[in-house]
Amino acid sequence: MAKTDDTIENRVYLFESLASSYVAAASEQLSSDDEQTRQRALRALAELAYVSCVVADTQRLSPEQVRERVLGSFEPEQPPEARPGRGKRR
């Protein structure tokens, strides 16, 4: 699908709106002294950018199809205890 100027503008507008709200809510995490906390917050911003692009690039799809596109390549970060080989030792 070719990206038109409208699509790029939509990407920017969506990301600006989503990121602005997220930064306001996660400012402590984004400026944390803990590297892992900061990285998780930055990954969330990257996911917002991705979602903005998918939504802008799939204007002609139904909401359900867009949802499937977003979730199809999204793998949520697992907590340490849920990762294979990282269970608690007894």
C-alpha positions as CSV (number, residue, x, y, z in Angstrom):
1,M,0.0,0.0,0.0
2,A,1.5,3.3,-1.1
3,K,1.8,6.0,1.6
4,T,0.2,9.2,0.7
5,D,0.8,12.6,2.3
6,D,-2.6,12.1,4.1
7,T,-1.4,8.8,5.5
8,I,1.8,10.3,6.8
9,E,-0.1,13.2,8.3
10,N,-2.5,10.8,10.0
11,R,0.5,8.8,11.4
12,V,2.0,12.0,12.9
13,Y,-1.4,13.2,14.2
14,L,-2.2,9.8,15.8
15,F,1.2,9.4,17.3
16,E,1.3,12.9,18.6
17,S,-2.0,12.5,20.3
18,L,-1.3,9.0,21.8
19,A,2.3,9.9,22.8
20,S,1.3,13.1,24.5
21,S,-1.2,11.4,26.7
22,Y,1.3,8.6,27.5
23,V,4.2,10.9,28.3
24,A,2.0,12.8,30.7
25,A,1.0,9.6,32.4
26,A,4.4,7.9,32.4
27,S,6.8,10.8,32.9
28,E,8.2,9.3,36.1
29,Q,9.0,6.0,34.3
30,L,10.5,7.8,31.3
31,S,12.9,9.8,33.6
32,S,13.5,6.9,36.0
33,D,17.1,6.2,37.2
34,D,16.3,2.5,36.7
35,E,17.4,1.5,33.2
36,Q,14.8,-1.3,32.9
37,T,11.9,1.0,33.9
38,R,13.0,3.6,31.3
39,Q,13.4,0.9,28.6
40,R,9.9,-0.4,29.3
41,A,8.5,3.1,29.0
42,L,10.4,3.7,25.7
43,R,9.1,0.3,24.3
44,A,5.6,1.5,25.1
45,L,6.2,4.7,23.1
46,A,7.6,2.5,20.2
47,E,4.4,0.4,20.3
48,L,2.3,3.6,20.2
49,A,4.2,4.6,17.1
50,Y,3.6,1.2,15.5
51,V,-0.1,1.3,16.3
52,S,-0.3,4.8,14.8
53,C,1.3,3.6,11.6
54,V,-0.9,0.5,11.3
55,V,-4.1,2.5,11.9
56,A,-3.1,5.2,9.4
57,D,-2.0,2.7,6.8
58,T,-5.2,0.5,7.1
59,Q,-7.8,3.2,6.7
60,R,-9.9,1.0,4.5
61,L,-10.0,-2.0,6.8
62,S,-12.7,-2.7,9.4
63,P,-11.8,-2.0,13.0
64,E,-11.7,-5.8,13.6
65,Q,-9.1,-6.2,10.8
66,V,-7.0,-3.4,12.1
67,R,-7.1,-5.0,15.6
68,E,-5.9,-8.3,14.1
69,R,-3.1,-6.5,12.3
70,V,-1.9,-4.8,15.5
71,L,-2.3,-7.9,17.7
72,G,-0.9,-10.3,15.1
73,S,2.6,-9.0,15.5
74,F,2.4,-8.0,19.1
75,E,4.0,-10.2,21.7
76,P,3.6,-8.8,25.2
77,E,6.6,-8.8,27.4
78,Q,6.4,-11.7,29.8
79,P,7.1,-11.2,33.5
80,P,10.4,-12.9,34.6
81,E,8.6,-15.8,36.5
82,A,6.7,-16.7,33.3
83,R,9.7,-16.9,31.0
84,P,10.8,-20.5,30.1
85,G,13.6,-21.7,32.4
86,R,13.2,-18.9,34.8
87,G,10.9,-20.5,37.4
88,K,11.5,-20.4,41.1
89,R,13.8,-23.0,42.5
90,R,12.8,-25.1,45.4
